[in-house]
Amino acid sequence: MRVLLDTTLESLKAQRDLYIATRDLLIRNDRLSVDQVERLKKRVETTSVKLDGIKAAAKEGWQEEAERLTAIIEKDQGTIAAQLSRRVFIRVCLWNELRIMLHNRENTLVTQAVKIFAREEQEHAENMLRNWVSLGEAVENMPYE
């Protein structure tokens, strides 16, 4: 019985470790997946409005200012594209790690725990059967009176 409790306890500890690893993965995801996409999109829009205003006004030297603003917009759009690609990469990594961690590992742990539990229960039942058979044999030869 002690072995059964120990193996079951170890299986439960392994399950706990699995869920702790999952929690840590999600915390790591929250910490590392922060980006500036929304802020950059607003900045691109604001800069685009400025650029349109400069083009409409067409004051002296507006072309240099327009080129500078266009370069800023292109740089920000490149950064947005890179950060969006990074988001996709992080999600793919997260799903891959979750798939490996949860699906494969959890199924393995549950299967092993059930196999061990079933084997221990079978051995216990066989021991009980042997005890009852030996008790029956011992009582068989006892007198009634």
C-alpha positions in Angstrom: 0.0 0.0 0.0 2.9 2.3 0.8 4.4 1.8 -2.7 1.0 2.6 -4.2 0.8 5.9 -2.3 4.4 6.8 -3.1 4.0 6.2 -6.9 0.7 8.0 -6.9 2.2 10.9 -5.0 5.1 11.0 -7.5 2.6 11.0 -10.4 0.7 13.9 -8.8 4.0 15.8 -8.2 4.9 15.3 -11.9 1.4 16.7 -12.9 2.0 19.6 -10.5 5.4 20.3 -12.1 3.8 20.2 -15.5 1.2 22.8 -14.6 3.9 25.0 -12.9 5.8 24.9 -16.2 2.7 25.9 -18.1 2.2 28.8 -15.7 5.8 29.9 -16.1 5.4 29.7 -19.9 2.4 32.0 -19.8 4.2 34.4 -17.5 7.2 34.4 -19.8 4.9 35.0 -22.8 3.3 38.0 -21.1 6.7 39.5 -20.2 8.4 39.0 -23.5 5.5 39.7 -25.9 5.2 43.4 -25.1 5.6 45.6 -28.2 5.0 49.1 -29.4 2.8 48.4 -32.4 -0.2 50.5 -31.3 1.9 53.4 -30.3 3.8 53.3 -33.6 0.6 53.1 -35.6 -0.6 56.3 -33.9 2.7 57.9 -34.6 2.6 56.9 -38.3 -0.9 58.3 -38.6 0.1 61.6 -36.9 3.2 61.9 -39.1 1.1 61.2 -42.2 -1.3 64.0 -41.2 1.7 66.3 -40.8 3.1 65.2 -44.2 -0.2 65.9 -45.9 -0.4 69.3 -44.2 3.2 70.1 -45.4 2.4 69.0 -49.0 -0.8 71.0 -49.0 0.9 74.2 -47.7 3.9 73.8 -50.1 5.9 76.4 -48.2 9.6 77.0 -49.0 11.7 74.0 -48.1 8.7 71.7 -47.7 10.3 68.9 -49.9 13.1 68.3 -47.4 10.7 68.2 -44.5 8.4 65.9 -46.5 11.3 63.5 -47.2 12.3 63.5 -43.6 8.7 62.7 -42.5 8.4 60.0 -45.3 11.6 58.4 -44.0 10.2 58.4 -40.4 7.0 56.9 -41.6 8.8 54.2 -43.6 11.1 53.4 -40.6 8.1 53.2 -38.3 6.2 51.0 -40.7 9.2 48.7 -41.0 9.4 48.5 -37.2 5.6 47.7 -37.1 6.1 44.9 -39.6 9.0 43.5 -37.7 7.1 43.6 -34.4 4.0 42.0 -36.0 6.2 39.2 -37.3 7.7 38.8 -33.8 4.2 38.5 -32.4 3.5 35.7 -34.9 6.8 34.0 -34.0 6.1 34.2 -30.3 2.6 32.7 -30.8 4.0 29.9 -32.9 6.6 29.2 -30.2 4.0 29.3 -27.5 1.7 26.9 -29.2 4.5 24.6 -30.1 5.8 24.5 -26.5 2.2 24.1 -25.1 1.6 21.2 -27.6 4.7 19.4 -26.6 4.5 20.2 -22.9 0.8 19.5 -22.3 -0.2 17.0 -24.9 2.7 14.6 -25.0 3.9 15.0 -21.4 0.5 15.0 -19.8 -0.7 12.0 -21.7 2.4 10.2 -20.8 2.1 11.1 -17.1 -1.5 10.1 -16.9 -0.9 6.8 -18.8 2.0 5.9 -16.5 0.0 6.7 -13.4 -3.0 4.6 -14.5 -0.7 1.7 -15.5 1.1 1.7 -12.2 -2.2 2.1 -10.3 -3.8 -0.8 -12.2 -0.7 -3.0 -11.7 -0.7 -2.3 -7.9 -4.4 -2.9 -7.6 -4.0 -6.2 -9.5 -1.2 -7.3 -7.2 -3.2 -6.3 -4.2 -6.3 -8.3 -5.5 -4.1 -11.3 -6.2 -2.7 -11.1 -2.6 -6.2 -10.9 -1.2 -7.3 -13.9 -3.3 -4.3 -15.9 -2.0 -5.1 -14.9 1.6 -8.8 -16.0 1.2 -7.8 -19.2 -0.5 -5.4 -20.1 2.3 -7.9 -19.2 4.9 -10.5 -21.3 3.2 -8.1 -24.3 3.1 -7.2 -23.8 6.7 -10.8 -23.7 7.8 -11.7 -26.7 5.6 -10.1 -29.2 8.0 -11.4 -27.6 11.2 -14.0 -29.5 13.1 -17.5 -28.2 13.3 -17.9 -28.7 17.1 
